[in-house]
Amino acid sequence: MEGKINEDYLLLLVNNSGTIEFSTISIDKHFIEEADSLERLCENDNDNIDEIINFINLKLRHVLPNKTFKYCIELDKPYQGVDIYLDKIIQNFLVEKNSIYDTQNFAIRMNWSKAQFDLDKKILELKKNINETLKLCFKAFDIEFAYDMAKTIPNMLVYSHRISGWSNPAYQIADSLKLEVKTNFGYGSVSYFYSLLTYKNILITPFSDWINYRDANFYQIIRYTRNHYRWVPVTYTYRGGKKGRKKITVTYLKKEINNEDWNRALDFTKNAANLLLTDENEFINKYIISECEAMVYGLNLIYNDNKSYEDEVILEEVDCEDEDIDEDEDIYEDDDYASKERKIEKIIGALDFINRIIEYNAIVPTHSYVSRIFDLAKKFIPCVHNTLDEQKKAHKNVSDKYNKFRIANNKLLSKIDEYLNAITPSLQYLFLTKEFGDTYDKNEDYKKFKKIIDICNEHKKWIDIFIERIDKLNNYISKYRESIK
């Protein structure tokens, strides 16, 4: 069907006599004439806001319901919905109109130029907002009408949507397979888009994601069989380091979901369901055995320092251009720790999945995968202990340096503590002016005072970092000991 998903049509999965197929249903446009009339009214250069309000009251009030629609304009943006309460909408337009004329009166008194305030431009912007607001109301009404139509289609399994909040209806494809398309668009601060397959009452888990994604999270992976959002690279540059002399370019991946992703989500679901219905053994091989193999194989690559397992994403990549950077900046940085931590997280963290793999024994033998993961963890655990010893030593080194520094600067430390205890900026300002005068920032004693504060904060930052690392490593060791009992 021509057009766009969730704009012009809904994409559906239907069960056609034991074969899962795509289907579509048009999103009927119920306000074509009203939308055209509104467009013409809002294109006028003159102030015809009152005429537009009359049009809303005459043509729309009796057909648009007073209702909040769970409608997402953008699926990956937080806190969305469309309120269709015409009295409130009209009131907001009139308030904005009055505000424009109040500003115009002020502009006349202040003798502003047209470049500073353009009445015609402001009125046109308001009418553009009126047009967009009401057309959004039309869209929310039309698509909800289409949802109701989709629900009446026989053997309909899933339909695309842009509904905010959790939505995860479950459909029984066969006696042994249940499918869900779980969505949480525009409700909280994070949107989710998952497919979930449950085979013989056992959730199919994508163990390969643990290997393939650097920042994969155990508690997220066990919630889905496939996720359908994409990671889009975003790059920005800023000044960092001491005195902002370091130019840092950071590339990170941002989660993105749009309506076209329904193609991929429903295609995955259709293929999985049809494979089960036509070749159950191949279904088991693809979605269970191959996932176990991928985890064990990937863990061995990680153990042997083979980098190919992370080709698909790099969640954070930092490129620095030094510009007169102090040689001792970040003197406590351990460049090798990040790679060690990643190996520990992946190899020891994989033990969390053991119970999930054991569950598959009800379907296919998985004892060999469990044994191979345990054997690898056993070979690797000495590295965790060695890393813990290194971090304890580094923590002691930083703490000793900090203590020596405090002793050497004992006279100023009491003042520093007093300054830091002055919680609000205004109280800190009063302290600084009292100690160093109104032009304290030019005072040499203040500069020494500020430098000592910076050094203290740097030491404390690294002490906290090492404490956090030590806690994490102890938790990994405890995880290993619990798993081998």
Helices and strands as residue ranges (DSSP letters): E 9-16, E 19-26, H 32-43, H 49-55, I 56-60, E 67-69, E 82-84, H 86-109, H 119-151, E 156-159, E 165-167, E 170-174, E 177-185, E 192-199, E 202-203, H 207-212, H 218-221, E 226-227, E 230-240, G 242-244, E 246-256, H 261-278, H 280-284, I 285-289, H 290-303, G 307-310, E 316-321, H 337-349, G 350-353, H 354-359, G 360-362, H 367-408, H 410-421, H 425-436, G 440-442, H 444-483
